[in-house]
Amino acid sequence: MNFQDNFQGYEKIVFAIGDSYTQGTGLPSDANYPFQLDLILNTGCCGFEYSKKFAVVNLGLAAFGLKQAIISAELYQAVLGTPNYILWLGCDNDYEDDLSFESGNRHKHLVDENPHYSIFLKPLQIITNDVEIGKRLKLAWANYRRNSNSGKKSFSESVETHFSESVAMKLSPRLNELLVFCCQHDTKLIVSWANHSGESYVWLKKWAGENDVGFADWWPRVESLKKAIPLIPLANPHSGGHYRTWVNKMMAVSFADELLRHERR
C-alpha cells in the first residue's frame, strides 16, 4: 500500500487501518487519504522539503471489517514496531464483513496459496474468474452466504438490539477492543466514518468524545467546498462510489488536525 520499501529514519509510526476507503480502491496509490496525510505531516502546510517525521503505513484492504483491521495492526506491530498513532476509517459494511470473517467464509476465498482447496485451487480460480457461468455461480453463492450471515449474532450479542442501531454502534465491542489495544501500547487512537449521511458518523463522533479518542470530522470541510463549487462530484465513478482525491485530501487534513492537536499537548 506504500511506496516506501521500509520506514527507517522516521520519528514516529502511524498505522492507517480500514477497508477499501483506506486502501484507496479505484484510485492511484498517491490519491488515498493515508498518502495525502503523509504529505501533509511531512512537508508542512506550504509543502516544503520532505522531512521524515511520521511514517504513515497504509494497512487498509478492501472487504476488511474491524476485526481483520485489528489483526492487521497486531501483525504489523511485530514487524514495524509499536505505532504512536492508529487511524481507523469505518464503513457501513464493516459489521457484515466481521460476521463473514467470524463465520469462516473469509477463509474460503479463492486466493493464491489458500490451503483449504489443495490441488483444486487453480481450476476453481479459472472457473470462477474466467468462465461466465462460474462468475454467476460465485455471485449467487456470495449472496446466499451474505443472507445467511445477516441473521447471525456474534461479538455484538452483548449489545442491546431491541432498537435500531447504527453500524458503528453494532461495532462498539470491537471499538472497545481496539481502544484497549491502544491503551496497552500507549498508542493514540483517531477514528472517523466514511459515510457522513448515516447515523454512524454522529454516533462514532460521540463515542470518540466520551472515550478521549480523536475524531477526524472531515465532512464540514467537504460540505464547505461543495457549497462554493456545487458541481464538483464526490464519488469516483471507476470504483463503485469511493471518493475522489479531493475528498480524501479533506479526510487527510482532518486526521492531521487531530494528530497534530495531540502532538501539541
C-alpha positions in Angstrom: 0.0 0.0 0.0 3.0 2.3 0.4 5.8 3.5 -1.9 8.4 3.1 0.8 10.5 0.0 0.9 10.9 0.5 4.7 10.2 3.1 7.3 13.6 3.5 8.8 14.5 7.1 9.8 11.0 8.2 10.6 10.5 9.7 14.1 7.0 8.2 14.7 4.8 5.5 13.2 1.2 5.9 12.1 -1.0 2.9 11.2 -4.0 3.6 9.0 -6.3 0.6 9.2 -9.6 0.0 7.5 -11.1 -1.2 4.2 -11.2 -0.1 0.6 -11.8 3.6 1.6 -8.4 3.5 3.3 -6.7 1.4 0.7 -7.9 3.8 -2.0 -9.7 1.4 -4.3 -10.0 2.7 -7.9 -7.5 5.5 -7.3 -3.8 5.9 -7.9 -1.8 4.9 -4.9 -0.9 8.6 -4.2 -4.6 9.6 -4.1 -5.7 7.7 -1.0 -6.1 9.6 2.3 -3.1 7.9 4.1 -0.7 9.1 1.3 -2.2 12.6 1.3 -1.8 12.6 5.1 1.9 11.6 4.7 2.4 14.7 2.5 0.6 17.0 5.0 2.5 15.7 8.0 6.0 15.6 6.4 6.1 18.6 4.2 4.2 21.2 6.3 1.3 23.4 5.3 3.4 25.0 2.5 4.8 21.8 1.0 8.4 22.5 1.6 11.2 19.9 1.8 10.1 16.4 2.9 11.1 15.5 6.4 10.7 12.0 7.9 8.6 12.8 10.9 5.6 10.5 10.6 5.7 7.1 8.8 2.1 6.7 7.6 1.6 3.0 6.9 -1.5 2.2 4.9 -2.8 -1.1 6.1 -6.3 -0.7 4.5 -7.5 -3.6 2.5 -10.8 -4.0 0.6 -13.5 -6.0 2.4 -11.7 -5.8 5.8 -14.0 -5.5 8.8 -12.8 -4.0 12.0 -11.8 -7.4 13.4 -9.4 -8.0 10.5 -8.2 -4.4 10.7 -7.2 -5.0 14.4 -5.5 -8.3 13.5 -3.6 -6.4 10.8 -2.4 -3.8 13.3 -1.2 -6.5 15.6 0.7 -8.3 12.9 2.4 -5.2 11.6 3.3 -4.1 15.1 5.5 -7.1 15.4 7.2 -6.2 12.1 7.4 -2.4 12.2 7.2 -1.7 15.9 4.5 -0.2 18.1 2.7 2.6 16.4 2.4 6.0 18.0 -1.0 6.5 16.3 -3.7 4.2 14.9 -6.2 5.8 12.5 -9.4 3.9 11.7 -11.9 4.9 9.0 -15.1 2.9 9.4 -17.6 1.9 6.7 -21.2 0.8 6.5 -20.3 -2.8 5.6 -17.8 -3.4 8.4 -20.2 -5.2 10.6 -21.3 -7.5 7.8 -17.6 -8.1 6.9 -16.9 -9.1 10.5 -19.7 -11.6 10.5 -18.4 -13.1 7.3 -14.9 -13.3 8.8 -16.1 -14.9 12.0 -18.3 -17.4 10.2 -15.2 -18.7 8.3 -16.4 -17.5 4.9 -13.5 -15.1 4.5 -11.1 -18.1 4.9 -12.6 -19.8 1.9 -11.9 -17.2 -0.7 -10.2 -18.4 -3.8 -6.9 -16.6 -3.2 -3.5 -17.9 -4.1 -1.9 -20.5 -1.7 -5.2 -21.0 0.2 -4.7 -24.5 1.7 -8.4 -25.1 2.0 -8.7 -26.1 -1.7 -5.4 -28.0 -2.1 -4.8 -29.0 -5.8 -8.3 -27.8 -6.8 -7.5 -24.1 -6.2 -6.2 -23.2 -9.6 -9.0 -25.0 -11.6 -11.6 -23.3 -9.3 -10.0 -19.9 -9.8 -10.2 -20.4 -13.6 -13.8 -21.4 -13.5 -14.9 -18.6 -11.2 -12.8 -15.8 -12.8 -12.8 -16.7 -16.5 -16.0 -18.6 -17.2 -19.2 -16.6 -17.3 -21.4 -19.3 -15.7 -18.7 -19.7 -13.0 -18.8 -16.0 -12.2 -22.6 -16.1 -11.9 -22.5 -19.1 -9.6 -19.8 -17.3 -7.5 -22.0 -14.2 -7.1 -25.1 -16.3 -6.2 -23.1 -18.2 -3.6 -21.8 -15.0 -2.1 -25.3 -13.6 -1.9 -26.5 -16.7 -0.2 -23.7 -16.6 2.4 -24.4 -12.9 3.0 -28.1 -13.5 3.6 -27.4 -16.5 5.9 -25.0 -14.3 7.9 -27.5 -11.5 8.3 -29.5 -13.3 10.9 -26.5 -14.4 13.0 -25.2 -12.8 16.1 -21.5 -12.8 17.0 -19.4 -10.5 19.2 -22.3 -8.0 19.4 -24.7 -10.2 21.3 -23.9 -8.2 24.5 -25.2 -5.1 22.8 -28.9 -4.4 23.1 -30.6 -5.0 19.8 -34.2 -4.2 20.5 -33.9 -0.9 18.9 -32.5 0.3 15.6 -28.7 0.5 15.8 -26.2 2.2 13.6 -23.5 0.1 12.1 -20.9 1.9 14.3 -23.0 1.1 17.4 -23.0 -2.6 16.5 -19.2 -2.4 16.3 -18.9 -0.9 19.7 -17.4 -4.1 21.3 -14.8 -4.2 18.6 -14.1 -0.5 19.1 -13.5 -1.1 22.7 -11.2 -3.9 21.8 -9.2 -1.6 19.6 -9.2 1.1 22.3 -7.8 -1.5 24.8 -5.0 -2.4 22.4 -4.1 1.3 22.0 -4.1 1.9 25.8 -1.9 -1.1 26.4 0.7 0.2 24.0 0.3 3.9 24.7 -1.0 4.5 21.2 -3.3 7.4 20.4 -6.4 6.3 18.5 -8.1 8.6 16.0 -11.3 7.4 14.2 -13.8 8.5 11.6 -16.5 7.2 9.3 -16.7 7.0 5.6 -20.4 7.8 5.1 -21.3 11.2 6.5 -25.0 10.9 6.0 -25.9 8.0 8.2 -26.3 7.7 12.0 -22.8 6.0 12.3 -20.9 9.3 11.7 -22.7 11.0 14.5 -22.6 8.1 16.9 -18.9 7.5 16.4 -18.1 11.1 16.9 -20.0 11.0 20.2 -18.3 7.7 21.2 -14.9 9.3 20.5 -15.6 12.3 22.7 -16.7 10.0 25.6 -13.5 7.9 25.3 -10.8 10.5 24.8 -10.4 9.3 21.2 -9.7 11.7 18.4 -12.4 12.1 15.7 -11.5 13.3 12.2 -14.5 15.4 11.4 -14.0 15.7 7.6 -17.5 16.3 6.3 -17.8 20.0 7.2 -14.7 20.7 5.1 -16.2 18.8 2.1 -19.6 20.5 2.7 -17.9 23.9 2.6 -16.2 23.2 -0.7 -19.4 21.8 -2.2 -21.2 25.0 -1.3 -18.6 27.0 -3.0 -18.3 24.7 -6.1 -21.7 22.9 -6.3 -20.9 20.9 -9.4 -17.8 19.2 -8.1 -18.5 15.4 -7.7 -17.7 13.4 -4.6 -17.7 9.9 -6.0 -15.1 8.3 -8.2 -17.2 6.6 -11.0 -14.4 4.0 -11.6 -14.5 2.4 -8.1 -18.1 1.8 -7.2 -18.7 5.1 -5.3 -15.4 5.5 -3.5 -14.3 9.1 -3.1 -12.3 11.3 -5.4 -8.9 12.5 -4.5 -10.0 15.9 -3.2 -12.4 14.3 -0.7 -9.5 12.0 0.5 -7.5 15.2 0.9 -10.1 16.7 3.2 -10.1 13.4 5.2 -6.3 13.6 5.5 -6.4 17.2 6.6 -8.9 16.2 9.3 -6.9 13.3 10.6 -3.8 15.6 10.5 -5.6 18.2 12.7 -6.4 15.6 15.3 -2.9 14.0 15.3 -1.1 17.4 15.5 -3.5 18.5 18.2 -2.4 15.6 20.3 1.2 16.3 19.5 0.9 19.8 20.9 -0.4 18.5 24.3 
